Amino acid sequence: MSTTFDAKAATWDEEPRRRAMAMDVVAAIAQQIPLTPGQRLLDVGCGTGLIGLPLATVTKSVLGVDLSAGMIDRFTAKAQSAQQTGVRAEVRDLIASPLPPASIDVAVSAMAFHHIDHVDQMLHSIAGCLAPGGWLAVADLETEDGSFHGEPVPHLGFDPAAFLIRMQQAGLLAVSQARVHVMQKPAGGRSYPIFLAVARKP
Ligand SMILES: C[S@@+](CC[C@H](N)C(=O)[O-])C[C@H]1O[C@@H](n2cnc3c(N)ncnc32)[C@H](O)[C@@H]1O
């Protein structure tokens, strides 16, 4: 799976619908979470940084993690060319190699969870590294019929309310869930709603 994303990394940002989704998700995150300079932000499944790098203009500190080395290389190159010195990214499986407790203030993720086999283990790992009062915001596809990818993926999106409950089961307090974007695919003109679920560490 990471080899597939490795191959896509170089041209990932060229797709306008991905950039449009990222802009709306970043705006929704900034509306939901009081972001401030100095917060330690984690971007899970960061890809090339379409979410994490814009958020870094506020928090200054961002750690991107992803299974794809190609995506991490693109993320790092973009951060360096923008001189975002508090930003770094690494290949890391947070389930196998969790971050230390209370090391993150804000965790975000966009369009990665439907690629993650063990969603609840990932939520537990993220919850474990959040500081008290820390935030988690996950954007992903609402439940779809499999046509979004047209090839097998671990999850055909999620029911947003059920996802929020899974965040609670990982030890977080539910804050909100809302539709924040509708992604339009050109072939056949299908549209795919994307939700943002937000929770907080007690
Ligand atoms: C559809 S891309 C989204 C990338 C980026 N967040 C964006 O919105 O452009 C999904 C990303 O999740 C990564 N990914 C999949 N499973 C992962 C896991 N278990 N841990 C970290 N990253 C993962 C993939 O390598 C890929 O870069």
The ligand as an SDF file (V2000), in Angstrom:
LIG
                    3D

 27 29  0  0  0  0  0  0  0  0999 V2000
   -5.2510    9.5440    0.6730 C   0  0  0  0  0  0  0  0  0  0  0  0
   -3.6580    9.8880    1.3560 S   0  0  0  0  0  0  0  0  0  0  0  0
   -3.9590   11.4100    2.2240 C   0  0  0  0  0  0  0  0  0  0  0  0
   -2.7060   12.2030    2.4170 C   0  0  0  0  0  0  0  0  0  0  0  0
   -2.9150   13.6010    3.0270 C   0  0  0  0  0  0  0  0  0  0  0  0
   -3.4240   13.5340    4.3790 N   0  0  0  0  0  0  0  0  0  0  0  0
   -3.8180   14.4470    2.1600 C   0  0  0  0  0  0  0  0  0  0  0  0
   -4.9300   14.7740    2.5950 O   0  0  0  0  0  0  0  0  0  0  0  0
   -3.4130   14.7850    1.0390 O   0  0  0  0  0  0  0  0  0  0  0  0
   -3.5490    8.7040    2.6810 C   0  0  0  0  0  0  0  0  0  0  0  0
   -2.1830    8.6710    3.3320 C   0  0  0  0  0  0  0  0  0  0  0  0
   -2.2660    7.8660    4.5020 O   0  0  0  0  0  0  0  0  0  0  0  0
   -1.0700    7.1230    4.5960 C   0  0  0  0  0  0  0  0  0  0  0  0
   -1.3070    5.9760    5.4880 N   0  0  0  0  0  0  0  0  0  0  0  0
   -2.0370    4.8740    5.2380 C   0  0  0  0  0  0  0  0  0  0  0  0
   -2.0270    4.0640    6.3180 N   0  0  0  0  0  0  0  0  0  0  0  0
   -1.2860    4.6860    7.2680 C   0  0  0  0  0  0  0  0  0  0  0  0
   -0.9010    4.3600    8.5980 C   0  0  0  0  0  0  0  0  0  0  0  0
   -1.2870    3.2240    9.1860 N   0  0  0  0  0  0  0  0  0  0  0  0
   -0.1260    5.2330    9.2730 N   0  0  0  0  0  0  0  0  0  0  0  0
    0.2730    6.3980    8.6850 C   0  0  0  0  0  0  0  0  0  0  0  0
   -0.0530    6.7470    7.4320 N   0  0  0  0  0  0  0  0  0  0  0  0
   -0.8220    5.8950    6.7370 C   0  0  0  0  0  0  0  0  0  0  0  0
   -0.7260    6.7760    3.1710 C   0  0  0  0  0  0  0  0  0  0  0  0
    0.6210    6.3830    2.9980 O   0  0  0  0  0  0  0  0  0  0  0  0
   -1.0790    8.0690    2.4540 C   0  0  0  0  0  0  0  0  0  0  0  0
   -0.0080    8.9570    2.3890 O   0  0  0  0  0  0  0  0  0  0  0  0
  1  2  1  0
  2  3  1  0
  2 10  1  0
  3  4  1  0
  4  5  1  0
  5  6  1  0
  5  7  1  0
  7  8  2  0
  7  9  1  0
 10 11  1  0
 11 12  1  0
 11 26  1  0
 12 13  1  0
 13 14  1  0
 13 24  1  0
 14 15  1  0
 14 23  1  0
 15 16  2  0
 16 17  1  0
 17 18  1  0
 17 23  2  0
 18 19  1  0
 18 20  2  0
 20 21  1  0
 21 22  2  0
 22 23  1  0
 24 25  1  0
 24 26  1  0
 26 27  1  0
M  CHG  2   2   1   9  -1
M  END
$$$$
